Amino acid sequence: MFLSNDCLAEKLQTEIAYTIGNLNLPLSTSENPQFHRLVEALIKTGQNNPTKLVPSFSSILSKYNTRKRMIKCSENIHKEMLLKYSKNVANALAIDGGTIEKRHFFDIILLSPGSGLNPYIYDSIESDFMNVDFFKTKVKGTIEELKKQNVKICSIVGDNLPVQIKHYLIR
């Protein structure tokens, strides 16, 4: 069956988005002629008749469609991870901020040691306007968001944590 079947086109778009994301490839991969030839060859091989013509991939293999699909896939992964963490009795947040080449970063990582779950980067922020109020608002907001998803936070870890707690964390 050719890609005229909407289910096959949807499956192909999803697999392409996951592949590009998992391999850390640039979104432009989806528009690369070599990548198009690869996908076409795979489909022809799958059809067990490499002489048949395959319809154009241009509407499926575009940065716009791939980006849209990757966002949808990442939203699904995010929901799945929060569901997994919500089943734990207790979880922790690891927080860290830093500056690299005059760019300011702040990361919030969800983790549950001993649960078998890999740490999950819940949020990663780059901003020129990071101050105590920014950190306080972001951490409190994250804890509230996680509570709404039934993710229980029992501890917060980080470097220089006593200073962070004194300045901006909920006690």
Secondary structure, 3 states (H helix, E strand, C coil): CCCCCHHHHHHHHHHHHHHHHHCCCCHHHHHCHHHHHHHHHHHHHHCCCCCCCCCCCCCCCCHHHHHHHHHHHHHHHHHHHHHHHHCCCCEEEEEEEEEECCEEEEEEEEECCCCCCCCEEEEEEECCCCCHHHHHHHHHHHHHHHHHCCCCEEEEEECCHHHHHHHHCCC
